[in-house]
Amino acid sequence: MMLYLDYAATSPLYEEVIDTITEVMKQHYGNPSSIHGLGVQAEKLLNSAKEVMAGILGVLAAQIICTSGGTESNNLAIKGAAYSYHNRGKHLITTQIEHPSVKEVFIQLEQEGFRVTYLSVNHAGSIDIAALKAAICEDTILVSIMYVNNEVGTIQPIQDIGELLADYPKILFHVDAVQGIAKLPLRLKEWGIDLCSASAHKFRGPKGAGLLYRREGVQLKPLLVGGGQESGLRSGTENVPLIVGMAKALRISTEQLAAKTAHKYHIRRLFVEGIREIPQLRLTGSEIEEEMAPHIVHFSYAGMKAEVVVHALEQREIYLSTKSACASDESDPSYVMLAMGCSPEQAVSGLRISFSDEHNEQDVEQFLAALRGVVRELAPMVQKPAERRGKRR
């Protein structure tokens, strides 16, 4: 039986979401900027979807900017803030383990004259709050730190960071919550978050839809100009069917969130216990469960390239990932794992399981049985470090 364990890469749509998107495409195809009846209907749907999402997040609908996904939301938040506040300062702070849609933005901003501090992480993948405080200077205008690492699943201390930055009211706080939203509690106002990115297809909504929360009063320079949609911050005709689908998916995903999270932690525990019993494998991240996301388990198989294991499991109709689905080359060592102090051998052999609240104990048993079989089959192919060094020479 096919077993999909790659929900952190993308997730299948809820059937109700598919039905909703289909209905809106068929019945409400007007341009929400048009003044005639069809346009007004589309605009009402758009506003209603924003109200739903804002209500779930505990903010105002006017603070929700609809985008094409997490990448655009991250770009708009970081570049938009940097360009708007560069007269105040040109120092930015992030971490060494951000998603490429954040990491590459900061690299680009460095090329444009901004100065960036990349905070290191410990062996579990977490930053040190004291190091963040030490990095802040008079020139700092933005701190951007992800909620949950997309590769290994480490939860960053977002609430503590927000409390620290409350003493620095001129510094904006951006959170990439793509892997955290609808998985863990997210209290935007309470935690002092100024900008927050999310992507619908990570919580069983459609690809091509995302959102950016912007606290009232925060200025952003738009990346796209034209018709002035989304309060002038994101020009282009809104994709009403996908936005409505995103709102529905967010509502379904966050219903009974505590119970769903508890179930996923139970399933995660079973994955962790089973992987720990296979001596060739090594778990990544913190051993403290509360410091790891409920839906991600990461491990490595030193001496074996990760893609070999992925394809071996694929032959058994089990699907998982090596690292970020946005990574440029699967054979490159994981920069996230290297930053966590893992060896290069481990960093090319990382594997990620990610799952939903609908997965059960039988799914875990099926995966572990297949994984044990794959490890046995691949054992003769595993190279020792000395052998790998000899090949490089």
N, C-alpha and C positions, 0 to 999 in steps of 0.2 A: 504494500500500500504506500502511495506517495506521501512523503512527509516533508513539509516545507518549514524550514527553520531559519529563515532569512528575513524576518519581519523588520529588522533595523535597516535593511536595504530598501525594502518597500513591502507594503502589506496589501492583501486582497481587499477589495471594496466590500463593505456590508451590502447585502442584497437590497436593503431598504434605501441605501445611498444610490445604488445603480438605478432603482426605480424612480427615485426623486429626480436625479439628473436627467433621465430619459423623459420624464413628464415635463420638466422645465424646458428642455430642448424642443419638444414638440409644441407645447402650448404657449410658452412665454419667450418668444424669440426677439422681442423688441429690443432696441438699443436703450439702455436706461437713461441716456442723455437726451433722448427724443421727447418732445413735448406732447405727442399724441398719446392716445389711450394705451397702445401696446407698450410704448416707452415708459409710461407711468406705472403700468403693471410690473414691468421688469425692475424699475427703480424701487418699488415697494418690496419686491422679493429680495433685492440686494440689501436694502436697509433692514429688513426683517432678519436676514442671515447675520448681519453685523450685530444686531441686538442680541441674538441668541448667543453668539460667540463672546460678546462683551459680558453678558450676564454670567456665563460660565467662568470667565476669567476675573469677574469682579471689577470691571472697569466700564467706561462709557463707550458707546458705539462709535463716537467721533474719534476715539483713540485707536481704532482698528483700521489699518491700511491693508487692503487686499493686494497680494502680489502673485507671482507665478510659482512661488515655492520658497524653500529655505535659503537657497543660494541668493536669490534676489533680495530677500528680506535682510540677510546678513550684509550684503553689499550696500543696500540702501541705508541701513542703520550705521554702519561703520564709516563708509565714505561720506554719507550725508552729514553725519555729525562732525567728522574731521574737517570737511570743507566749510561747514557753517561756523565752526568755533576756532579755526586756525589762528585768528587774530588774538585769541586768548592764550594760546599755547600750541605747541606742535609735538607734545610727548604723549604717546599712547601706550597702554599696557595690555598685554594678553598672555597666553600661555604657550608652551612648546607643543601642546598636544591638541590644538584646535582642529576642527574639520577644515578640509582644503578651502571651502568657501569663505572661511574666515582667515586662515593662514595666508592664502595667496593675496587677499585684500591688503593685509598689513605689509607684505613684501612689496606690493605695488605702491603703497603709500610711502614706504621708506625710499623708494626710487624717486618720489616726488618731493622729498625733503623733510618728511616727518621722521621723528625718532621713536623707535619702538623698543620696549622692554618685553622680552619673552620670559615669563616666569618658569622656573624649573618645577618639576614634580617629584614626589618621592616614589618609592618602589611600587606603591599602590596606585599611582597616577593622580595624586591629589596635591594641590598647591599648599603652600604655607602662608597663612594670613599675615604673619610677621614680615615675610619677604615681600608681600604685596604692599604693606604699609611702608616698608623701607624704600620701595621703588617709586612711591609717589613724590612728586616735586611740584614746584610752583607752576611748571609748564605743562603739567598733566591735564588733559581734557577728556580722556575717555579710558574706561576699563572695560574690556570685552572678555568674558569668561563663560564657557559653555556650562550648562546645567549637568548633562550626562555625556560622558565621552562616547562617541558613536562606535568606537572600535572595541574598547575593553569594558565599558560600562561603569566606570568610576563616576560617582556623584561628587560634584564639587560643592564646597560649603557656601552656596549662594546666599543663604540668609545671613551668615556671618560676614560675608563680603559686603552685603547691603548695609549692615549695621556699621561696619568700618567706614564706608563711603558716606554715610550720613554726616560725618564730621567734615566732609569735603563737598559742600553743596555745588561747587562749580565743576565737579567731575561727573560726567555722565556714566551710567552703568548699563552696559548692553549684555544681554544673556541670549546665547543660542540655545533655545529650549527644544530644538527639533526632536531630540531623543528623550526629553523629559516630560513634555506636555502629554496629558492623557495617560501617563504612566505613574506619575508622582504628583503630590500636591504642588501647586504653583500659585504663590500669593504675590502678585505683581506689586501692588501698592504697599503691602505690609513689609515686603523685603526691600523696598526702595529701588526697584528696577525701573529704569527710564525707558529702555528699549528692549523688546523681546521678540525673537524670531520663531516661527513655527511653520511646519509643512504638512499639508493634509494627508499625503500618501503614507506618512509614518503612523497615522492613527486610523487607517482603513478608509480614508477619503480618497479623492481623485488625485492623480498626478497633474501637475500644472497649476496647482492652487496652493497658496500659502498666505500667511498674514504677518504683519509687523505691528506690535503694540508700540505706540509712542505716547509717553506721558505728556499731558497738557503743558504747553510752554516750551517743549523741546523743539528746537529748530533743526530742520534737515534740508540740505540742498538736494533737490530731486536728481535722479540719474536719468530719468526719461521725461522729456518735455513734449508738449503738444497740446492736447485738448484740455488739460488741467483737471483730469479726473482724480479721485481720491484726494480731495482737498489740495490739488495742485502738486501732490507729492509723487504720483505715479500715473502719468498720462497713458492713455490707451483705453479702448472700450472694455469695460469690465466683463469678465467671463461669468455671467450670472449663473448658468447651470452648475459650473464647478464650485463657485463660491457657496451656493445653496447646499451643494453636496458636502462641502467641507464643514459647514455649520452643522449639518445633520450628523456627520461622522463624529464630530467633536462632542456633540450631545450624547450620542450612544456610547462613545468610548469613556466618557466621564461619569456615566450613570453607575452608581454603586462602586465608585472607584476604590474605596478602601477594601472591599471584599475582593475585587479583581486583583488588586495589588497583592493582597495576602495569598491568594491562590498562585499567582505567578512566583512569589518568593518560595512557596512550597515546591513548585515544579523546578525552580532553579536549584533548590537544595538537593533534589534528586539527581539532577544533571551533575552538580558539583561532586556529590558523593561518588557517583559512578565513574567520573573522569579521574578522580583522585585514586581510585583503585587500579588504574592502568599505569604501571610504573614508567612507561616511556613518555607519558604526558605530564605537562606542568601547567597548573592553573595560573592565570594572570590576574593581578589586582589585589584588593584587600581581602583578608580572611574574615573581616568584620562584615557581616551580611548587610547591615544598614548603610554601609558606605558604597554599596554596589547597586546598580539599577536592577529591578526585579525581572527584567525581560532579556537580559544579556548575560551570557557565560562565555568567557574567552580562555583559551588554552593554547599551548604550543607543543610541537612534536619535534624537538631539536634533531637535526640531521636529516629531516625530510621536508622538502618544499611543500608549503601549504596547499598549493594548487593540485598537487598529486593526490593529497588526501581528499580534497573537494571533489575531484573527478572520480575517485574510487567510490566515494559515497554516492555520487550522482548515479553510478551504475546500479546502485541499490535503490534508486529513486528517493534519495534523501538529499536535501538541498540546504547548504549553509554557505558562509562567506569566509574569505581570508581576512580582509580588512575593509576599510571604507569602500563602498561601491563606486565612489568618485575618485579612488586612487588611480594614478596614471599607469602604473605598471605593477602587476601582481607579484613579479619576481623581486622587486625592490624590497629591502628591509623596511619594516614598519617604523616610521619616525616616532610614532607614539610609544612603541615598545622600547626603542632605543633611549628615548627620553626618560623612561621608567627604569633604566639601568639594566634592561635585558641584554643578553649577548646577541651578537649578529646572527648566530645560529638560531636562536629563539626567534629573533625578529623577522626572519624569512619563513618561519614555520607557524605563525599565529593563525588560529582558527576561531571564528565567532559563531556561536549559536544565538539566535534571537527568536523569540516566540511570543504567543499571545495568551490571553486568559482562557482561550478555548482548547489549548493543549492540555493533555492529561498524563497520568502515570504510564499508561500503555505506550504513549508516544515516546516517553523517556526510555522505556525498556526497549522499544524497537530501535531507537537511535544507538543506545549503548551496545546492544548486541551487534549491530552493524559496525560500530566503531571498533569494538574488540576484534572483529573479523578482519577489518581493514588493517589494523595495527599488526596483526599476526602475518598477514600477507606481505606487508611492506617491510617487515623487520629485516629481511636479508638485504634490502636496498639502502638501509640507513647508513650514512657515512659518519665515521668518527671525525672529530675535529682535526686530528693529524692527517687523515686522508684528504680532507678538504684543503688543508694548507698545501699538501703535496701537489694537488691538482692545480692550485693557483700558481705555484712556481713553474 
